[in-house]
Each structure stands twice: as C-alpha cells, then as structure tokens.
C-alpha cells in the first residue's frame, strides 16, 4: 500500500505571516498579493485520510518531504507513512534496505494544471515500471489562501488530501553561482574513475534529473548503467531492496560558493543521510552551457557527472 500511496502524494514549508495587522510586514504583504501558482518550493504540512489504519488528520507526524515545481517540470522526494524510519546499520542487508526504501517517494517529470486538476507525469521514479512518462497521475487542486490542497484516490478506494505549504526561497539570499545553477538539469554523461564501471558513460547513462532553485534542490536518478527490471508480483523485501538500491532520491538546501557545491539533505531515500549533515563537497566546473559535478567516492576515486540544462 505504501508504494501506491507514495505515487499519489506531494509536498514543503512556509514562513509565518505576522500576527500584528499593524506591523510593517502585514502592511506590505497580504495573502491576496501572493500569486496562486505552483512554481516554487513546497512541503507537506497536513494529510487527511478517510479510510485505512491511518484514517484521520495528521499534522505533527507528517514525515519530511520536498516538492519543487519549475515552470513545466517537478521533482519530489518524500518519506511516506507517519513514523520515522530507523537508521540502517553500517552494512545493511538487501532486505533491510528494501524495508527502509519502500515507504518513500522519489520522482521527477513534467506537470500541467488545468481546470482545477494537477497532472504529474514522472520521467524518472523509484518504481521502474513507471519510468519514461507512461504513468500520469491526476489530483484535484484547490487553493486555501497561500496553501494548496491536493486530493487523490488511494489504492484502497479511499481519499487522500494533502496540504502543501510554501518554503521561503528568497533568491536575494543566494550567491551568484547558486542563481546560475537554478533550473532543471538532466544527467547526460558520467566518467567513472575506477572499478567495474570505469570509463565514460553516455549511451548507457540512465535517466536522472536535478531541479535547483536559488536555495533548494531535488535530485532523482537511476545510479546504475542498465535499465532496472520491472518489480513483478513477488514484492519481497529482498526484491525491493535490490531494485530500489539502484535509485537515488534526495532533496534539501544547498550552497554554491567559488564553484564548490555543498548539498544538505532534508529528506532522502536512505534514512542514514537524513541527519542534517551536509554531503561531501562537489566541485563545479562549467563547460559552455553544461555543468560538471566532480566528486570523490569513499575510496578516493574521482567521478564526474555532466548535467545538461532542460528547456522549461
């Protein structure tokens, strides 16, 4: 049920309005002045289910999530369910990975809004059977002041309502490099420094997207060099662990100064990386309109990933 419900929900947080109607903030910004558009960064604030064991209204137990909507593309990374996932050990089994990665949603693709409906079409997603734009999903969309409600059917025939709140993403607080990186990017090439996959990968590079705003990001990509097989009907922990382990999804905030990129995950498919600590730094190298991410793995081997900007 998690896997199906994962595919039908979306997400991120919002600055509080001033309570004093006479304050400078209240005088200069009103709800009516905030445009009702999805473009921006969001998080889940409330989930209402009308059926199932978790039926009811959920607020404080809603798990971390981030959605970024560009003009026509979106990216999401979200923990499903209403309890934190336990951290994996230093050397988790495939079954343990399957149990940790199953209650999680990660995808990127295109979206459209029309007649009170939001349609998401994933291009890369945790479930290999929904890759490539073959599985569009529709939500009823309703604005509630500066928040937005997304309503969809669950796999058990019920209804899920999700309230999204906007995250502060003021471009004035971002560096020039971060503002240059803002946009939608596709993983187009990888150069692996050592190991069984050493060498240059272009034709066998699997789908992957990054969405950057001036201060936030979502990344979703397949990390291996061959298409993943469909999950099939025997959904054991081992099967899901092996399949999902070849997929990467994470989102949060970032800094980019002097061509050094530091990503800090707010939410990640791997619960071990949701500890508020930044990932290792990534060297950024611009090549015309493309950008290279250059980093070293735990063994000190340098890997390079070339990103190509996607028209949005």
N, C-alpha and C positions, 0 to 999 in steps of 0.2 A: 504494500500500500504506500510505503514511503516513496518508492521510485515513481509511482504515478502521481502522487500528490506533489512531489518535487517539481514535476513538469508543469504544474498549474499555479505556481505562485511567484511573486515578485517583491520588491524591497526599499531605503536608507534615511537618516535623522535630520533634524531641523532646528534652527535657532529659535529660542523662545521670544515671543513678542513682549514688548514692555507692558506691564500691567497699569502703569500710571498713564492715563489718557493725556495728561499734560506734559509728558516727557518729550524731549526732542525727537526720540525715535518714533514714538506714537504719532507725533505731529507730521513727521516726514515720510513715514511708510504706513500704508494701510493695506488690509487684505485685498481690497478692490484693485490696488495697483500691481499686485503680483499676477503676472500672466498665467493663465491656466494652460500650460504646455508641459509635456513630459520631459523635454530636454533638460538634462542636469543629473544630479546625483541624489539617490534616494535610499531609504532603509525601511524595513518593516517596523511598524510601531504597534500594530494590533492585528490579531487574527481571530475571526469568529467562525466556528464550525457548528453546523446544526445537526450533525449525526456522528456516530462513531464513538470510540472510547475517550476521545479528547474533545467531545462536544462542549461548547460554551465559548466564553470570551477570554482570550489570552492577551495579557499585557506584559507583566514583568517576566514571564517565562518565554517570551518570544526570543528565539536564538539569533545570533548575528547574521547580517545579510547586507549585501550592497547591490544595487542596480545602477547602471549608468545608461542613460538614453542620450545618444547623439542625435543628429537630425533624422537619420533613417536607420541607424544601427543601434543595437543594445548589447549589453553584457550583464550577466548576473552571476553572483557567487553567494550561496546561502546555505546555512545549516537548517535542516528540516527537523520537525519534532519540537518538543518543548522541554527537553532536558539536555544539558551539555554533554558532549561525547567525551569519554575518558581518553586521556593521552595514551598513545601507543608506546610500547616499550622501545628499547634501543634496537632490537632486532625482531620486529613483529612478524608473525606468521601471515601467510596469504589470507587465511580465514579471518584473522584479527583485522587485517586491512579491509577485507570485504565488509565486516560488521561496522567499521568506522566510516567507510566511504559511502555506504548505502544511504543513510539519512542525510543526503547532501544534494544540492542542485547547483550545476555549473553549466552555463551555455552562453554563446554569443551568436548573433544573427541579425536579421532585419526586422523592423516592425512598422506597423501602419495603424493610424487612428482614423476611424470613420463612423459617423452615426452612433456615437456612444459606445463603440466597440474598439478594443485593442487587440490586434493580431500579431503574435510573435511567431517568427519563422526561424528556428535555430539552424545555423550552418555548421557549428561545431558544438558538441554537447557530450556529457558524460555517458549517455546511452548511445552506443554505436548505431543502433537501429534508427535513430532519429537525426542522423547527420545529413548534411547536404541539402537542407530545405525541404525534406519530404514530409515533415510533421509540423504543420502550423497549428497553433492553439489560439482560441479566442476567449476574451474576457469582456464582461460588461465593465465599463469605465464610468465612474461618477465622481465629480469633484465635490469636496467638502471643505470649503474655504481654500486654504493653501495646501491641504492634504488631498489625496486621491484614493478612492476605493476601487479595488479590482475584485470582481466576483466571477467564480467559475464553478463548474461541477467537479466533484471528487469522484474517485474510482468506485466508491460505494453508493453512488447515486445521490449524495448529499450536496450541500453548497458550502464553498469556502469563500469568505470575504476577507480581504487583506487591505489594511490601511497603510499607505506609504506616506512618509514624511520626508521633506527635502533636507538635504545636508548642505551646510554652509560650504560654498566652494568659490570664495571670492578670488577672482583672478589677480586682484591687486596685491595679494599676499604671496603670489608665486613668483619665482625667478623667471628671467627671460628665457632660459633654457627649458623650464617646465612649460611655459606658454608655447614655445616652439614645438614641443612634443605633443601638445594637446591634439586629439583627433583619434581616428580609427586606423589601426595598423594590422597588416596581415603578415604572418611569418612566411617568408619566401625562400629562405636558404639557411642551412646550418653547416658549420665546419666543426667537426669533432676532432679534438686533438689526439686522442689515443683510444685504445680498446677495440672491441669487435666492430664498432660502427665508425671507426676513424675514417676521416676523409670528408669530401664535400657532398652535401645532400641538397638536391634541388627537386628533381622529378619525384623522388620518394619522400619528400618532406610532407608530413601530414598536416591537415588543417589546423590553424590556430590564429587567434585574434587578441590584440590588446586594445582597450579603449582607455585613453588618457584624457582627463580634464586638467585644468591647471593645477589641481591639488590631489586628485583621486585617480584610481585606476582599477580596471578589472582585466584579468588575463585568463583565457581559456584556450587550451591547446592539447592535441594528442602528442605525446612525448616520444613515441617510437617511430620507426621508419617503414611501417607496413600498416595497412588498414586493420582495425580490430574486427574480429568476427562478431556476428550477432550474438546476443546473450543466450538465446534459446529459451527453453521452458524450464530446464533444471537449474533454478537460481539458487545454488548453494553459496555459502559464504566464500568458498574457495574460488568458484567461478566468477563471482562478482569482484573479489579481491584481485584476481589476475587481470581481469578486463579493465577495471577502474584504475588500477595502478599505472596503466599506460596513459592516463589522462591527468592533466594538471589544471586546477582552478583555484584562484586566489584573488583577493581584492583588498583595497585599503587606501592608504595615503602614500605619498612619495615626495622626495626632494631630488632636485637635479641642479647641482652646482659644479661649475668648472668641469662639465662633461663627466661627472660621477653621479650615477643614479643609485638611490637607496630606496628600496621598497619596504614598507611596513604593513604587514597583513592585519587587517581587521577580521577577516574571515578567510578560511582556506579549507580545501578538501581534506588535507592532512591536519588533524587536530593538534599535532605537535608543534605546528608553526603558528598557532593562534595564542601566542604568549606575550604579544605586544612588543617583541623584539624585532628590529629590522633584519631583513635578509642580508646576505653578503653584498657588498657594493658591486655595481656593474659599471664598467667603463663604456661610455657612449661615444661612438665615432660616426660623424655624418659623412655620407658619400652621395653627393648630389641631393636628390630628394629622398633618398633612403637613409636608414639609420641602422648601425650595427650595435648590438648588445654584446659585450665581451666580458667573459667571467671565467673563473677557475672553479673546478669542482673540488670535492673534499680531498682528492688525491693530488691537487695542484695542476691538473691538466686544463689548458685553456680551451674553451669552446666559444664559438661565435655564432650569433643569430642575426640575420638580416631581415629587417622589417620594411615593408613597402606600404606607403600610405594608401588607404582605401578611399575612393571618392564617396563623400557622404552628403 
